[in-house]
Amino acid sequence: MTALVQFRDLTLGYERHPAVHHLSGAVKAGDLLAVVGPNGAGKSTLFKGMLGLIKPLSGSVEFSGLRRADIAYLPQAADINADFPINLYDMVAVGLWRSTGLLGGIGRKHRATIEHAIEAVGLTGFEERAIGTLSAGQMQRALFARLLLQDARVIVLDEPFNAVDTRTINDLVALVQRWHGEQRTIIAALHDLDLVRTTFPDALLLARELVAWGKTGDVLTAENLLKARHMCEAFDEDAAACRVDAA
Amino acid sequence: MQRDALMFYNFFLAPFGDVATRAALIAVVSLSLGAGPVGVFLMLRRMSLMGDTMAHAILPGVAVGFLVGGADVFAMTFGGLIAGIIVAVLAGIVARVTPLKEDASLAAFFLISLALGLVLLSARGGDAEIVHVLFGDVLGLDARKLMLIAAISTVSIFILALIWRPLVLECVDPQFLRSVSGAGGPVHLVFLALVVLNLVAGFQALGTLLAVGLMTLPAVAARFWARDISAICVLAILIGIFSGYMGLLISVHSGASASPSIILVTGAIYVGSVLFGRVGGVLRRLFQGKHLEA
């Protein structure tokens, strides 16, 4: 398996304070990788850095044979303006952006694909509903339908199962497994360790520094989890410049 | 029966036999076509007041155009366009590089701009010019001005169609737009340019102050009648056109000034929509009837 995404001594952060510190490692094609760590561990920051939404303070992220458009990203608490007068169908349909672009029309074939995606997440019958009337779980299902349409090789999910009931989680996890079966690469930030153990073959434990990265069973040990919890989350206003950089 | 028909004709149609009134109607219809949808997007981005701000901001440009080219519409329009874009871009830059938010920096720049515009106008022209620029002269439109207004509304509709998808997405889910396309930033700027263009078109007919009315009021009124962005845009256009027609009628029959009459009709439609609107109107909320079974 070849490395699809390579982190090289990557440091990401805000106003010079690192949120992800000297991370190195590789995501391989076809990985189903869980990113685990306490709040403030740098999971979201890592994803933003990977997607180029923030610039590294040092180090780099390298992609091999991957364009930006090949990565689909579902941010945590997606910043969606639910008051906007648009219905679920149109909201899901923009997932086809890669094939329709700015101006391309949505033809009969596209319509079938959209209906299929809405059906796959169990929202058939809700097409005309304004997005503001959807529950949190329905919205998350809709966003997964949009991901389905994006048909991306790499899918990045930032805490996708927050504030969602068990049945919805089961349905959405089934979709994730289907993507895995289709040889797509999936990276997901999660807090439910049982779910990680049962579903994700690989895990990355992050607590600003990398704690462990490998087979889930080797990573999520009691010792590692304790280490992650103790790693300081403090944001030291007067922190000195990092010496590792100077070395 | 024939008498009724004649009365109907005299009241509703005969006023538009007059060339100036007909030109005014054409102007208001064209304005509504462009400004209506632009106002809807302003509203949905919570930028309704920005239309007002920009209307003031274009004044120094109009004044410079007036000083250089006399009463030539194209000089004044071009000046207004440049001034509006300068203010929008400067405000955007200050918002990006300092902690000041865009609304605050826009407020600062428009005040400077407005003061500058008034100083320039009063230095050269008399009060009559200032009043003319501020309140417009919808019954004094010549063919050149009409062409300009029509051209601007044509361009607006065309550009809106072109940027529709990213513009909607930028309002609904900006993060998603950023993840699939780099169109977000440019689209925002193009949209601001459309706001300025439509205001510039509007001030020819209605004046800088009332131009905002035809952009903002139909949009906020339409919001009370539809749940879908396309429907809201179409409604906003229709409300604008209807207000223009009714406002001109009232003005002709009562002798009231035309531009404010038009905006007052729009205002009345807005108040009616707030009260009786199907989507979230006040009465609808008060008397919603018994709850449903499921």
Chai-1 contact restraints between the chains, C-beta under 6 A:
chainA,res_idxA,chainB,res_idxB,connection_type,confidence,min_distance_angstrom,max_distance_angstrom,comment,restraint_id
A,Y73,B,S179,contact,1.0,0.0,6.0,A-B,restraint_1
A,P75,B,Q175,contact,1.0,0.0,6.0,A-B,restraint_2
A,D79,B,Q175,contact,1.0,0.0,6.0,A-B,restraint_3
A,I80,B,D173,contact,1.0,0.0,6.0,A-B,restraint_4
A,N81,B,C171,contact,1.0,0.0,6.0,A-B,restraint_5
A,N81,B,V172,contact,1.0,0.0,6.0,A-B,restraint_6
A,F84,B,C171,contact,1.0,0.0,6.0,A-B,restraint_7
A,F84,B,V172,contact,1.0,0.0,6.0,A-B,restraint_8
A,P85,B,R227,contact,1.0,0.0,6.0,A-B,restraint_9
A,P85,B,D228,contact,1.0,0.0,6.0,A-B,restraint_10
A,P85,B,I229,contact,1.0,0.0,6.0,A-B,restraint_11
A,P85,B,I232,contact,1.0,0.0,6.0,A-B,restraint_12
A,I86,B,V172,contact,1.0,0.0,6.0,A-B,restraint_13
A,I86,B,I229,contact,1.0,0.0,6.0,A-B,restraint_14
A,V94,B,L169,contact,1.0,0.0,6.0,A-B,restraint_15
A,W97,B,V180,contact,1.0,0.0,6.0,A-B,restraint_16
A,A130,B,R227,contact,1.0,0.0,6.0,A-B,restraint_17
